[in-house]
Amino acid sequence: MALFLCLLLIFIFPSSKAQGPPSPGYWPSTRVGSIGFDQGFTNLWGPEHQNVDQGSLTIWLDKNSGSGFKSYDPYQSGYFGAAIKLHPGYTAGVITCLYLSNNEAHPGHHDEVDIEFLGTTPDKPYVLQTNVYIQGSGDGHLIGREMKFHLWFDPTQDFHNYAILWNPSEIIFYVDDVPIRRYPRKSDATFPLRPMWVYGSIWDASSWATEGGKYKADYEYQPFIGRYRDFKLGGCKGSSGSASCGPPWSQPSAPRGLSSQQYAAMDWVQRNYKVYDYCSDPSRDHTLIPEC
């Protein structure tokens, strides 16, 4: 009987992994007020596949088009986020994203910082891909710095907060205020320094999004819907370097870096849910990614 009870408890409470990450002890999202879509953004493409209702945004992809949006202003640094709810079921080939970019200002050699949700098949979880591009060459050989994760919850069941904090020293990616990745500035050559706009979109990336393109978007399941609300835009617009416009502190006692409690939470996520790291990929040419 005792053995049976132990096995039952293990089945019900399999590990700390199922309980979610430890508290980071600090919540930077509370330092930036939420705004409605129209207060900070405008449609970029696919206006007929976008709906705004009381500050919340719904965009969708079907066989005719997807949709994208863009912030009114560029930012030199800041905290940028939104609460997002993803589409359930078959979403292979579909990307829903929130990202920073200056591609329109610097076509062919732009910077970019991505949060991308890679669609999936119903038997597998979404992949959250983080990425950093630096002065992309525009010749089809962009150097991606991908780190990919599964999530410790179902992102289709409710809204969750996703954010990027970009300051002169680092880029930190957050999920519900838990830091999942810190990308430090090791040199000017491997860190974005030019102003970027905030973008979001839903689009068909069948050629690569799901298991390297193995599974494609299937429009029998259309429309694919992305929902966004509680937008956050906190930082320095344009090339302003004023301290008064900077992003919130990345930790409770200093404007840069992470606290030991935050590092513990990030370590938990990376140990349990990281599924790819470009620095650990033996197929990558590491002479092109010196920061590894």
Disulfide bonds with the S-S distance in Angstrom:
Cys236-Cys245 2.22
Cys279-Cys292 1.86
